[in-house]
Amino acid sequence: MARSPEAAKRAAGDGETDAMTRGGVGEGPETGAAPGEAAADKTPRTERGKRTLRKLLDAAALEFGERGFHEASVSGITQRAAVALGTFYTYFDSKESLFRALVEDMGALTRRWIAERVAHAPDRLTAERLGLEAFIEFVRAHRNLYRIVMEAQFVAEDAYRRYYQVFADGYINNLESAKKRGEIREGDVEVRAWALIGVSVFIGQRYAVWGDDRPAAEVAAEAADFIARGLKP
């Protein structure tokens, strides 16, 4: 996938010179921003352009997830996406810019998936259980998520930190609101938010990435009981 932007436009052959848009367990706020590091003039404004961007992101999830950042290639991504090699540069400046966009995109998809499944939860503790169950299900359906996010720590640390910070910000807001409603007891919501993220990350790794030998609802219920009661008898 190496070609100049001018050659990219010629190779695309489909008029897609418009550029790019996107698509807790704390169901964090959406930023409304385009994925990653793509320049503002690369945000697609047509439905066709948005579909092509989606294909590139989905293909990148497979390529990076299976091969890792350093072994993945732009040509491999465009082949998976079934788009012309030059089309890539209509949307991204480099492999790294796509990787950053993908990390952000996967975070947004995860939050959206969870938010839809906890929307009608009657209280915060129920939302924790439903959210964790939804997260396990999401990771089981998107097993490349963990490899991509973990690799971001070494490829694009700022994107890695931002991925979790957005989750934490949403969690903090939700816990603060729940505290005001009397659904959880007083305490430091920031520390609690990061603790809950830690629970989610490793529950997801064990029961989604390493194996799916137990029902997601069962695992989530046990973890939610721990969250609600702690270890105290």
Biotite code that builds the C-alpha atoms (Angstrom):
import biotite.structure as struc

atoms = struc.array([
    struc.Atom([0.000, 0.000, 0.000], chain_id="A", res_id=1, res_name="MET", atom_name="CA", element="C"),
    struc.Atom([2.558, 2.605, -0.956], chain_id="A", res_id=2, res_name="ALA", atom_name="CA", element="C"),
    struc.Atom([1.590, 5.271, -3.419], chain_id="A", res_id=3, res_name="ARG", atom_name="CA", element="C"),
    struc.Atom([1.472, 9.048, -3.532], chain_id="A", res_id=4, res_name="SER", atom_name="CA", element="C"),
    struc.Atom([-1.812, 10.770, -2.687], chain_id="A", res_id=5, res_name="PRO", atom_name="CA", element="C"),
    struc.Atom([-2.152, 11.851, -6.329], chain_id="A", res_id=6, res_name="GLU", atom_name="CA", element="C"),
    struc.Atom([-1.642, 8.301, -7.535], chain_id="A", res_id=7, res_name="ALA", atom_name="CA", element="C"),
    struc.Atom([-4.058, 7.173, -4.880], chain_id="A", res_id=8, res_name="ALA", atom_name="CA", element="C"),
    struc.Atom([-6.817, 9.299, -6.301], chain_id="A", res_id=9, res_name="LYS", atom_name="CA", element="C"),
    struc.Atom([-6.178, 7.983, -9.803], chain_id="A", res_id=10, res_name="ARG", atom_name="CA", element="C"),
    struc.Atom([-6.022, 4.368, -8.625], chain_id="A", res_id=11, res_name="ALA", atom_name="CA", element="C"),
    struc.Atom([-9.177, 4.636, -6.563], chain_id="A", res_id=12, res_name="ALA", atom_name="CA", element="C"),
    struc.Atom([-11.102, 5.178, -9.775], chain_id="A", res_id=13, res_name="GLY", atom_name="CA", element="C"),
    struc.Atom([-14.295, 5.791, -7.857], chain_id="A", res_id=14, res_name="ASP", atom_name="CA", element="C"),
    struc.Atom([-14.199, 9.507, -7.221], chain_id="A", res_id=15, res_name="GLY", atom_name="CA", element="C"),
    struc.Atom([-13.552, 9.008, -3.535], chain_id="A", res_id=16, res_name="GLU", atom_name="CA", element="C"),
    struc.Atom([-11.452, 12.067, -2.992], chain_id="A", res_id=17, res_name="THR", atom_name="CA", element="C"),
    struc.Atom([-13.597, 12.957, -0.014], chain_id="A", res_id=18, res_name="ASP", atom_name="CA", element="C"),
    struc.Atom([-12.040, 12.059, 3.171], chain_id="A", res_id=19, res_name="ALA", atom_name="CA", element="C"),
    struc.Atom([-12.904, 10.262, 6.764], chain_id="A", res_id=20, res_name="MET", atom_name="CA", element="C"),
    struc.Atom([-15.532, 9.563, 9.565], chain_id="A", res_id=21, res_name="THR", atom_name="CA", element="C"),
    struc.Atom([-16.171, 6.982, 12.111], chain_id="A", res_id=22, res_name="ARG", atom_name="CA", element="C"),
    struc.Atom([-18.358, 4.792, 12.326], chain_id="A", res_id=23, res_name="GLY", atom_name="CA", element="C"),
    struc.Atom([-17.506, 1.010, 30.465], chain_id="A", res_id=24, res_name="GLY", atom_name="CA", element="C"),
    struc.Atom([-17.304, -1.501, 30.818], chain_id="A", res_id=25, res_name="VAL", atom_name="CA", element="C"),
    struc.Atom([-18.162, 2.105, 31.687], chain_id="A", res_id=26, res_name="GLY", atom_name="CA", element="C"),
    struc.Atom([-20.180, 3.221, 28.699], chain_id="A", res_id=27, res_name="GLU", atom_name="CA", element="C"),
    struc.Atom([-18.116, 6.323, 28.073], chain_id="A", res_id=28, res_name="GLY", atom_name="CA", element="C"),
    struc.Atom([-19.050, 9.428, 26.134], chain_id="A", res_id=29, res_name="PRO", atom_name="CA", element="C"),
    struc.Atom([-18.608, 9.523, 22.384], chain_id="A", res_id=30, res_name="GLU", atom_name="CA", element="C"),
    struc.Atom([-16.250, 12.208, 21.214], chain_id="A", res_id=31, res_name="THR", atom_name="CA", element="C"),
    struc.Atom([-17.854, 12.603, 17.798], chain_id="A", res_id=32, res_name="GLY", atom_name="CA", element="C"),
    struc.Atom([-14.377, 12.818, 16.311], chain_id="A", res_id=33, res_name="ALA", atom_name="CA", element="C"),
    struc.Atom([-13.153, 10.974, 13.267], chain_id="A", res_id=34, res_name="ALA", atom_name="CA", element="C"),
    struc.Atom([-11.008, 7.937, 14.063], chain_id="A", res_id=35, res_name="PRO", atom_name="CA", element="C"),
    struc.Atom([-7.407, 8.422, 14.992], chain_id="A", res_id=36, res_name="GLY", atom_name="CA", element="C"),
    struc.Atom([-4.904, 10.661, 13.348], chain_id="A", res_id=37, res_name="GLU", atom_name="CA", element="C"),
    struc.Atom([-6.377, 11.166, 9.900], chain_id="A", res_id=38, res_name="ALA", atom_name="CA", element="C"),
    struc.Atom([-6.194, 14.756, 8.758], chain_id="A", res_id=39, res_name="ALA", atom_name="CA", element="C"),
    struc.Atom([-9.386, 16.781, 8.831], chain_id="A", res_id=40, res_name="ALA", atom_name="CA", element="C"),
    struc.Atom([-9.475, 16.954, 5.023], chain_id="A", res_id=41, res_name="ASP", atom_name="CA", element="C"),
    struc.Atom([-9.527, 13.143, 4.919], chain_id="A", res_id=42, res_name="LYS", atom_name="CA", element="C"),
    struc.Atom([-12.916, 12.801, 6.574], chain_id="A", res_id=43, res_name="THR", atom_name="CA", element="C"),
    struc.Atom([-15.308, 11.210, 4.057], chain_id="A", res_id=44, res_name="PRO", atom_name="CA", element="C"),
    struc.Atom([-18.445, 13.194, 3.418], chain_id="A", res_id=45, res_name="ARG", atom_name="CA", element="C"),
    struc.Atom([-20.250, 10.738, 1.170], chain_id="A", res_id=46, res_name="THR", atom_name="CA", element="C"),
    struc.Atom([-21.926, 7.497, 2.175], chain_id="A", res_id=47, res_name="GLU", atom_name="CA", element="C"),
    struc.Atom([-19.713, 5.702, -0.322], chain_id="A", res_id=48, res_name="ARG", atom_name="CA", element="C"),
    struc.Atom([-16.616, 7.150, 1.288], chain_id="A", res_id=49, res_name="GLY", atom_name="CA", element="C"),
    struc.Atom([-17.841, 6.172, 4.751], chain_id="A", res_id=50, res_name="LYS", atom_name="CA", element="C"),
    struc.Atom([-18.436, 2.611, 3.574], chain_id="A", res_id=51, res_name="ARG", atom_name="CA", element="C"),
    struc.Atom([-14.921, 2.433, 2.151], chain_id="A", res_id=52, res_name="THR", atom_name="CA", element="C"),
    struc.Atom([-13.470, 3.739, 5.401], chain_id="A", res_id=53, res_name="LEU", atom_name="CA", element="C"),
    struc.Atom([-15.433, 1.113, 7.315], chain_id="A", res_id=54, res_name="ARG", atom_name="CA", element="C"),
    struc.Atom([-14.041, -1.603, 5.050], chain_id="A", res_id=55, res_name="LYS", atom_name="CA", element="C"),
    struc.Atom([-10.498, -0.386, 5.654], chain_id="A", res_id=56, res_name="LEU", atom_name="CA", element="C"),
    struc.Atom([-10.979, -0.337, 9.432], chain_id="A", res_id=57, res_name="LEU", atom_name="CA", element="C"),
    struc.Atom([-12.523, -3.813, 9.455], chain_id="A", res_id=58, res_name="ASP", atom_name="CA", element="C"),
    struc.Atom([-9.736, -5.144, 7.254], chain_id="A", res_id=59, res_name="ALA", atom_name="CA", element="C"),
    struc.Atom([-7.133, -3.490, 9.471], chain_id="A", res_id=60, res_name="ALA", atom_name="CA", element="C"),
    struc.Atom([-8.620, -5.203, 12.535], chain_id="A", res_id=61, res_name="ALA", atom_name="CA", element="C"),
    struc.Atom([-8.002, -8.562, 10.862], chain_id="A", res_id=62, res_name="LEU", atom_name="CA", element="C"),
    struc.Atom([-4.556, -7.706, 9.507], chain_id="A", res_id=63, res_name="GLU", atom_name="CA", element="C"),
    struc.Atom([-3.208, -6.158, 12.712], chain_id="A", res_id=64, res_name="PHE", atom_name="CA", element="C"),
    struc.Atom([-4.961, -8.721, 14.882], chain_id="A", res_id=65, res_name="GLY", atom_name="CA", element="C"),
    struc.Atom([-3.543, -11.704, 13.013], chain_id="A", res_id=66, res_name="GLU", atom_name="CA", element="C"),
    struc.Atom([-0.097, -10.390, 12.069], chain_id="A", res_id=67, res_name="ARG", atom_name="CA", element="C"),
    struc.Atom([0.684, -7.646, 14.556], chain_id="A", res_id=68, res_name="GLY", atom_name="CA", element="C"),
    struc.Atom([1.602, -4.078, 13.694], chain_id="A", res_id=69, res_name="PHE", atom_name="CA", element="C"),
    struc.Atom([5.119, -4.663, 12.414], chain_id="A", res_id=70, res_name="HIS", atom_name="CA", element="C"),
    struc.Atom([4.267, -7.624, 10.175], chain_id="A", res_id=71, res_name="GLU", atom_name="CA", element="C"),
    struc.Atom([1.036, -6.102, 8.887], chain_id="A", res_id=72, res_name="ALA", atom_name="CA", element="C"),
    struc.Atom([1.189, -4.246, 5.588], chain_id="A", res_id=73, res_name="SER", atom_name="CA", element="C"),
    struc.Atom([-0.844, -1.615, 3.812], chain_id="A", res_id=74, res_name="VAL", atom_name="CA", element="C"),
    struc.Atom([-1.151, -3.912, 0.799], chain_id="A", res_id=75, res_name="SER", atom_name="CA", element="C"),
    struc.Atom([-2.443, -6.701, 3.036], chain_id="A", res_id=76, res_name="GLY", atom_name="CA", element="C"),
    struc.Atom([-5.093, -4.381, 4.438], chain_id="A", res_id=77, res_name="ILE", atom_name="CA", element="C"),
    struc.Atom([-6.263, -3.148, 1.032], chain_id="A", res_id=78, res_name="THR", atom_name="CA", element="C"),
    struc.Atom([-6.402, -6.709, -0.273], chain_id="A", res_id=79, res_name="GLN", atom_name="CA", element="C"),
    struc.Atom([-8.586, -7.740, 2.651], chain_id="A", res_id=80, res_name="ARG", atom_name="CA", element="C"),
    struc.Atom([-10.767, -4.678, 2.120], chain_id="A", res_id=81, res_name="ALA", atom_name="CA", element="C"),
    struc.Atom([-10.965, -5.341, -1.636], chain_id="A", res_id=82, res_name="ALA", atom_name="CA", element="C"),
    struc.Atom([-10.052, -1.755, -2.485], chain_id="A", res_id=83, res_name="VAL", atom_name="CA", element="C"),
    struc.Atom([-7.349, -0.324, -4.729], chain_id="A", res_id=84, res_name="ALA", atom_name="CA", element="C"),
    struc.Atom([-3.972, 0.156, -3.104], chain_id="A", res_id=85, res_name="LEU", atom_name="CA", element="C"),
    struc.Atom([-4.019, 3.887, -3.762], chain_id="A", res_id=86, res_name="GLY", atom_name="CA", element="C"),
    struc.Atom([-7.417, 4.280, -2.105], chain_id="A", res_id=87, res_name="THR", atom_name="CA", element="C"),
    struc.Atom([-5.700, 3.811, 1.250], chain_id="A", res_id=88, res_name="PHE", atom_name="CA", element="C"),
    struc.Atom([-4.007, 7.206, 0.981], chain_id="A", res_id=89, res_name="TYR", atom_name="CA", element="C"),
    struc.Atom([-7.304, 8.943, 0.376], chain_id="A", res_id=90, res_name="THR", atom_name="CA", element="C"),
    struc.Atom([-8.116, 8.096, 4.001], chain_id="A", res_id=91, res_name="TYR", atom_name="CA", element="C"),
    struc.Atom([-4.825, 7.632, 5.861], chain_id="A", res_id=92, res_name="PHE", atom_name="CA", element="C"),
    struc.Atom([-1.304, 9.022, 5.679], chain_id="A", res_id=93, res_name="ASP", atom_name="CA", element="C"),
    struc.Atom([0.446, 5.872, 6.911], chain_id="A", res_id=94, res_name="SER", atom_name="CA", element="C"),
    struc.Atom([0.054, 2.442, 8.472], chain_id="A", res_id=95, res_name="LYS", atom_name="CA", element="C"),
    struc.Atom([0.510, 4.018, 11.892], chain_id="A", res_id=96, res_name="GLU", atom_name="CA", element="C"),
    struc.Atom([-2.238, 6.574, 11.316], chain_id="A", res_id=97, res_name="SER", atom_name="CA", element="C"),
    struc.Atom([-4.613, 3.732, 10.427], chain_id="A", res_id=98, res_name="LEU", atom_name="CA", element="C"),
    struc.Atom([-3.534, 1.802, 13.520], chain_id="A", res_id=99, res_name="PHE", atom_name="CA", element="C"),
    struc.Atom([-4.286, 4.807, 15.718], chain_id="A", res_id=100, res_name="ARG", atom_name="CA", element="C"),
    struc.Atom([-7.650, 5.240, 14.042], chain_id="A", res_id=101, res_name="ALA", atom_name="CA", element="C"),
    struc.Atom([-8.397, 1.565, 14.589], chain_id="A", res_id=102, res_name="LEU", atom_name="CA", element="C"),
    struc.Atom([-7.653, 1.731, 18.328], chain_id="A", res_id=103, res_name="VAL", atom_name="CA", element="C"),
    struc.Atom([-10.021, 4.673, 18.663], chain_id="A", res_id=104, res_name="GLU", atom_name="CA", element="C"),
    struc.Atom([-12.631, 2.997, 16.484], chain_id="A", res_id=105, res_name="ASP", atom_name="CA", element="C"),
    struc.Atom([-12.563, -0.228, 18.483], chain_id="A", res_id=106, res_name="MET", atom_name="CA", element="C"),
    struc.Atom([-13.023, 1.741, 21.683], chain_id="A", res_id=107, res_name="GLY", atom_name="CA", element="C"),
    struc.Atom([-16.032, 3.531, 20.201], chain_id="A", res_id=108, res_name="ALA", atom_name="CA", element="C"),
    struc.Atom([-17.570, 0.274, 18.952], chain_id="A", res_id=109, res_name="LEU", atom_name="CA", element="C"),
    struc.Atom([-17.078, -1.337, 22.370], chain_id="A", res_id=110, res_name="THR", atom_name="CA", element="C"),
    struc.Atom([-18.666, 1.566, 24.232], chain_id="A", res_id=111, res_name="ARG", atom_name="CA", element="C"),
    struc.Atom([-21.585, 1.711, 21.827], chain_id="A", res_id=112, res_name="ARG", atom_name="CA", element="C"),
    struc.Atom([-22.212, -2.038, 22.146], chain_id="A", res_id=113, res_name="TRP", atom_name="CA", element="C"),
    struc.Atom([-22.202, -1.827, 25.947], chain_id="A", res_id=114, res_name="ILE", atom_name="CA", element="C"),
    struc.Atom([-24.259, 1.373, 26.137], chain_id="A", res_id=115, res_name="ALA", atom_name="CA", element="C"),
    struc.Atom([-27.050, -0.205, 24.100], chain_id="A", res_id=116, res_name="GLU", atom_name="CA", element="C"),
    struc.Atom([-27.213, -3.154, 26.499], chain_id="A", res_id=117, res_name="ARG", atom_name="CA", element="C"),
    struc.Atom([-27.240, -1.195, 29.739], chain_id="A", res_id=118, res_name="VAL", atom_name="CA", element="C"),
    struc.Atom([-29.539, 1.603, 28.578], chain_id="A", res_id=119, res_name="ALA", atom_name="CA", element="C"),
    struc.Atom([-32.538, 0.296, 30.523], chain_id="A", res_id=120, res_name="HIS", atom_name="CA", element="C"),
    struc.Atom([-30.722, -0.889, 33.643], chain_id="A", res_id=121, res_name="ALA", atom_name="CA", element="C"),
    struc.Atom([-32.692, 0.255, 36.716], chain_id="A", res_id=122, res_name="PRO", atom_name="CA", element="C"),
    struc.Atom([-29.588, 1.054, 38.787], chain_id="A", res_id=123, res_name="ASP", atom_name="CA", element="C"),
    struc.Atom([-25.791, 1.186, 38.682], chain_id="A", res_id=124, res_name="ARG", atom_name="CA", element="C"),
    struc.Atom([-25.124, -2.273, 40.088], chain_id="A", res_id=125, res_name="LEU", atom_name="CA", element="C"),
    struc.Atom([-27.404, -3.844, 37.493], chain_id="A", res_id=126, res_name="THR", atom_name="CA", element="C"),
    struc.Atom([-25.640, -1.788, 34.830], chain_id="A", res_id=127, res_name="ALA", atom_name="CA", element="C"),
    struc.Atom([-22.309, -3.214, 36.018], chain_id="A", res_id=128, res_name="GLU", atom_name="CA", element="C"),
    struc.Atom([-23.547, -6.774, 35.571], chain_id="A", res_id=129, res_name="ARG", atom_name="CA", element="C"),
    struc.Atom([-25.153, -6.142, 32.185], chain_id="A", res_id=130, res_name="LEU", atom_name="CA", element="C"),
    struc.Atom([-22.171, -4.116, 31.012], chain_id="A", res_id=131, res_name="GLY", atom_name="CA", element="C"),
    struc.Atom([-19.665, -6.788, 31.941], chain_id="A", res_id=132, res_name="LEU", atom_name="CA", element="C"),
    struc.Atom([-21.743, -9.470, 30.254], chain_id="A", res_id=133, res_name="GLU", atom_name="CA", element="C"),
    struc.Atom([-21.938, -7.300, 27.127], chain_id="A", res_id=134, res_name="ALA", atom_name="CA", element="C"),
    struc.Atom([-18.184, -6.709, 27.214], chain_id="A", res_id=135, res_name="PHE", atom_name="CA", element="C"),
    struc.Atom([-17.440, -10.439, 27.391], chain_id="A", res_id=136, res_name="ILE", atom_name="CA", element="C"),
    struc.Atom([-19.776, -11.052, 24.457], chain_id="A", res_id=137, res_name="GLU", atom_name="CA", element="C"),
    struc.Atom([-18.169, -8.243, 22.459], chain_id="A", res_id=138, res_name="PHE", atom_name="CA", element="C"),
    struc.Atom([-14.647, -9.547, 23.003], chain_id="A", res_id=139, res_name="VAL", atom_name="CA", element="C"),
    struc.Atom([-15.721, -13.075, 22.063], chain_id="A", res_id=140, res_name="ARG", atom_name="CA", element="C"),
    struc.Atom([-16.994, -11.666, 18.779], chain_id="A", res_id=141, res_name="ALA", atom_name="CA", element="C"),
    struc.Atom([-13.905, -9.457, 18.279], chain_id="A", res_id=142, res_name="HIS", atom_name="CA", element="C"),
    struc.Atom([-10.987, -11.468, 19.620], chain_id="A", res_id=143, res_name="ARG", atom_name="CA", element="C"),
    struc.Atom([-8.422, -9.287, 17.869], chain_id="A", res_id=144, res_name="ASN", atom_name="CA", element="C"),
    struc.Atom([-9.379, -6.416, 20.188], chain_id="A", res_id=145, res_name="LEU", atom_name="CA", element="C"),
    struc.Atom([-6.956, -7.379, 22.940], chain_id="A", res_id=146, res_name="TYR", atom_name="CA", element="C"),
    struc.Atom([-3.941, -7.870, 20.713], chain_id="A", res_id=147, res_name="ARG", atom_name="CA", element="C"),
    struc.Atom([-4.490, -4.564, 18.968], chain_id="A", res_id=148, res_name="ILE", atom_name="CA", element="C"),
    struc.Atom([-5.045, -2.557, 22.146], chain_id="A", res_id=149, res_name="VAL", atom_name="CA", element="C"),
    struc.Atom([-2.149, -4.200, 23.984], chain_id="A", res_id=150, res_name="MET", atom_name="CA", element="C"),
    struc.Atom([0.191, -3.629, 21.037], chain_id="A", res_id=151, res_name="GLU", atom_name="CA", element="C"),
    struc.Atom([-0.821, 0.023, 20.985], chain_id="A", res_id=152, res_name="ALA", atom_name="CA", element="C"),
    struc.Atom([1.070, 0.402, 24.261], chain_id="A", res_id=153, res_name="GLN", atom_name="CA", element="C"),
    struc.Atom([4.304, -0.035, 22.299], chain_id="A", res_id=154, res_name="PHE", atom_name="CA", element="C"),
    struc.Atom([3.313, 1.342, 18.890], chain_id="A", res_id=155, res_name="VAL", atom_name="CA", element="C"),
    struc.Atom([1.265, 4.402, 19.872], chain_id="A", res_id=156, res_name="ALA", atom_name="CA", element="C"),
    struc.Atom([1.260, 4.861, 23.642], chain_id="A", res_id=157, res_name="GLU", atom_name="CA", element="C"),
    struc.Atom([-0.831, 8.022, 23.467], chain_id="A", res_id=158, res_name="ASP", atom_name="CA", element="C"),
    struc.Atom([-3.569, 6.121, 21.621], chain_id="A", res_id=159, res_name="ALA", atom_name="CA", element="C"),
    struc.Atom([-3.339, 3.323, 24.204], chain_id="A", res_id=160, res_name="TYR", atom_name="CA", element="C"),
    struc.Atom([-3.711, 5.749, 27.106], chain_id="A", res_id=161, res_name="ARG", atom_name="CA", element="C"),
    struc.Atom([-6.533, 7.591, 25.376], chain_id="A", res_id=162, res_name="ARG", atom_name="CA", element="C"),
    struc.Atom([-8.381, 4.302, 24.763], chain_id="A", res_id=163, res_name="TYR", atom_name="CA", element="C"),
    struc.Atom([-8.605, 3.627, 28.498], chain_id="A", res_id=164, res_name="TYR", atom_name="CA", element="C"),
    struc.Atom([-8.956, 7.259, 29.553], chain_id="A", res_id=165, res_name="GLN", atom_name="CA", element="C"),
    struc.Atom([-12.160, 7.638, 27.540], chain_id="A", res_id=166, res_name="VAL", atom_name="CA", element="C"),
    struc.Atom([-13.565, 4.555, 29.274], chain_id="A", res_id=167, res_name="PHE", atom_name="CA", element="C"),
    struc.Atom([-12.479, 5.955, 32.648], chain_id="A", res_id=168, res_name="ALA", atom_name="CA", element="C"),
    struc.Atom([-14.031, 9.363, 32.001], chain_id="A", res_id=169, res_name="ASP", atom_name="CA", element="C"),
    struc.Atom([-17.370, 7.751, 31.201], chain_id="A", res_id=170, res_name="GLY", atom_name="CA", element="C"),
    struc.Atom([-17.129, 5.495, 34.224], chain_id="A", res_id=171, res_name="TYR", atom_name="CA", element="C"),
    struc.Atom([-16.328, 8.403, 36.539], chain_id="A", res_id=172, res_name="ILE", atom_name="CA", element="C"),
    struc.Atom([-19.380, 10.329, 35.320], chain_id="A", res_id=173, res_name="ASN", atom_name="CA", element="C"),
    struc.Atom([-21.642, 7.309, 35.715], chain_id="A", res_id=174, res_name="ASN", atom_name="CA", element="C"),
    struc.Atom([-20.378, 6.488, 39.196], chain_id="A", res_id=175, res_name="LEU", atom_name="CA", element="C"),
    struc.Atom([-20.707, 10.094, 40.311], chain_id="A", res_id=176, res_name="GLU", atom_name="CA", element="C"),
    struc.Atom([-24.312, 10.149, 39.110], chain_id="A", res_id=177, res_name="SER", atom_name="CA", element="C"),
    struc.Atom([-25.020, 6.825, 40.804], chain_id="A", res_id=178, res_name="ALA", atom_name="CA", element="C"),
    struc.Atom([-23.526, 8.127, 44.050], chain_id="A", res_id=179, res_name="LYS", atom_name="CA", element="C"),
    struc.Atom([-25.794, 11.173, 43.958], chain_id="A", res_id=180, res_name="LYS", atom_name="CA", element="C"),
    struc.Atom([-28.800, 8.894, 43.440], chain_id="A", res_id=181, res_name="ARG", atom_name="CA", element="C"),
    struc.Atom([-27.781, 6.834, 46.450], chain_id="A", res_id=182, res_name="GLY", atom_name="CA", element="C"),
    struc.Atom([-27.157, 3.675, 44.383], chain_id="A", res_id=183, res_name="GLU", atom_name="CA", element="C"),
    struc.Atom([-23.569, 3.271, 45.586], chain_id="A", res_id=184, res_name="ILE", atom_name="CA", element="C"),
    struc.Atom([-21.849, 4.413, 48.760], chain_id="A", res_id=185, res_name="ARG", atom_name="CA", element="C"),
    struc.Atom([-19.544, 7.391, 49.091], chain_id="A", res_id=186, res_name="GLU", atom_name="CA", element="C"),
    struc.Atom([-15.980, 6.989, 47.863], chain_id="A", res_id=187, res_name="GLY", atom_name="CA", element="C"),
    struc.Atom([-13.368, 8.064, 45.328], chain_id="A", res_id=188, res_name="ASP", atom_name="CA", element="C"),
    struc.Atom([-15.067, 7.515, 41.978], chain_id="A", res_id=189, res_name="VAL", atom_name="CA", element="C"),
    struc.Atom([-11.840, 7.870, 39.989], chain_id="A", res_id=190, res_name="GLU", atom_name="CA", element="C"),
    struc.Atom([-10.097, 5.060, 41.879], chain_id="A", res_id=191, res_name="VAL", atom_name="CA", element="C"),
    struc.Atom([-13.232, 2.954, 41.637], chain_id="A", res_id=192, res_name="ARG", atom_name="CA", element="C"),
    struc.Atom([-13.516, 3.584, 37.907], chain_id="A", res_id=193, res_name="ALA", atom_name="CA", element="C"),
    struc.Atom([-9.991, 2.320, 37.234], chain_id="A", res_id=194, res_name="TRP", atom_name="CA", element="C"),
    struc.Atom([-10.524, -0.659, 39.548], chain_id="A", res_id=195, res_name="ALA", atom_name="CA", element="C"),
    struc.Atom([-13.669, -1.625, 37.638], chain_id="A", res_id=196, res_name="LEU", atom_name="CA", element="C"),
    struc.Atom([-11.864, -1.253, 34.321], chain_id="A", res_id=197, res_name="ILE", atom_name="CA", element="C"),
    struc.Atom([-9.185, -3.604, 35.648], chain_id="A", res_id=198, res_name="GLY", atom_name="CA", element="C"),
    struc.Atom([-11.839, -6.174, 36.529], chain_id="A", res_id=199, res_name="VAL", atom_name="CA", element="C"),
    struc.Atom([-13.324, -5.928, 33.048], chain_id="A", res_id=200, res_name="SER", atom_name="CA", element="C"),
    struc.Atom([-9.989, -6.180, 31.235], chain_id="A", res_id=201, res_name="VAL", atom_name="CA", element="C"),
    struc.Atom([-8.866, -9.369, 32.942], chain_id="A", res_id=202, res_name="PHE", atom_name="CA", element="C"),
    struc.Atom([-12.297, -10.991, 33.052], chain_id="A", res_id=203, res_name="ILE", atom_name="CA", element="C"),
    struc.Atom([-12.457, -10.377, 29.299], chain_id="A", res_id=204, res_name="GLY", atom_name="CA", element="C"),
    struc.Atom([-9.000, -11.814, 28.776], chain_id="A", res_id=205, res_name="GLN", atom_name="CA", element="C"),
    struc.Atom([-9.698, -14.995, 30.729], chain_id="A", res_id=206, res_name="ARG", atom_name="CA", element="C"),
    struc.Atom([-13.288, -15.693, 29.662], chain_id="A", res_id=207, res_name="TYR", atom_name="CA", element="C"),
    struc.Atom([-13.268, -14.327, 26.109], chain_id="A", res_id=208, res_name="ALA", atom_name="CA", element="C"),
    struc.Atom([-9.728, -14.364, 24.706], chain_id="A", res_id=209, res_name="VAL", atom_name="CA", element="C"),
    struc.Atom([-8.199, -17.373, 26.498], chain_id="A", res_id=210, res_name="TRP", atom_name="CA", element="C"),
    struc.Atom([-11.397, -19.404, 26.484], chain_id="A", res_id=211, res_name="GLY", atom_name="CA", element="C"),
    struc.Atom([-15.163, -19.159, 26.417], chain_id="A", res_id=212, res_name="ASP", atom_name="CA", element="C"),
    struc.Atom([-15.887, -22.233, 28.528], chain_id="A", res_id=213, res_name="ASP", atom_name="CA", element="C"),
    struc.Atom([-18.405, -20.495, 30.799], chain_id="A", res_id=214, res_name="ARG", atom_name="CA", element="C"),
    struc.Atom([-21.557, -18.545, 29.883], chain_id="A", res_id=215, res_name="PRO", atom_name="CA", element="C"),
    struc.Atom([-20.956, -14.803, 29.790], chain_id="A", res_id=216, res_name="ALA", atom_name="CA", element="C"),
    struc.Atom([-23.997, -14.166, 31.991], chain_id="A", res_id=217, res_name="ALA", atom_name="CA", element="C"),
    struc.Atom([-22.688, -16.540, 34.659], chain_id="A", res_id=218, res_name="GLU", atom_name="CA", element="C"),
    struc.Atom([-19.247, -14.941, 34.737], chain_id="A", res_id=219, res_name="VAL", atom_name="CA", element="C"),
    struc.Atom([-20.731, -11.442, 34.781], chain_id="A", res_id=220, res_name="ALA", atom_name="CA", element="C"),
    struc.Atom([-23.074, -12.316, 37.649], chain_id="A", res_id=221, res_name="ALA", atom_name="CA", element="C"),
    struc.Atom([-20.205, -13.641, 39.765], chain_id="A", res_id=222, res_name="GLU", atom_name="CA", element="C"),
    struc.Atom([-18.054, -10.595, 39.053], chain_id="A", res_id=223, res_name="ALA", atom_name="CA", element="C"),
    struc.Atom([-20.989, -8.256, 39.716], chain_id="A", res_id=224, res_name="ALA", atom_name="CA", element="C"),
    struc.Atom([-21.573, -9.944, 43.072], chain_id="A", res_id=225, res_name="ASP", atom_name="CA", element="C"),
    struc.Atom([-17.928, -9.308, 43.919], chain_id="A", res_id=226, res_name="PHE", atom_name="CA", element="C"),
    struc.Atom([-18.279, -5.671, 42.860], chain_id="A", res_id=227, res_name="ILE", atom_name="CA", element="C"),
    struc.Atom([-21.402, -5.213, 44.978], chain_id="A", res_id=228, res_name="ALA", atom_name="CA", element="C"),
    struc.Atom([-20.267, -7.127, 48.086], chain_id="A", res_id=229, res_name="ARG", atom_name="CA", element="C"),
    struc.Atom([-16.481, -7.351, 47.930], chain_id="A", res_id=230, res_name="GLY", atom_name="CA", element="C"),
    struc.Atom([-14.737, -10.149, 49.813], chain_id="A", res_id=231, res_name="LEU", atom_name="CA", element="C"),
    struc.Atom([-16.249, -9.358, 53.196], chain_id="A", res_id=232, res_name="LYS", atom_name="CA", element="C"),
    struc.Atom([-18.342, -12.312, 54.524], chain_id="A", res_id=233, res_name="PRO", atom_name="CA", element="C"),
])
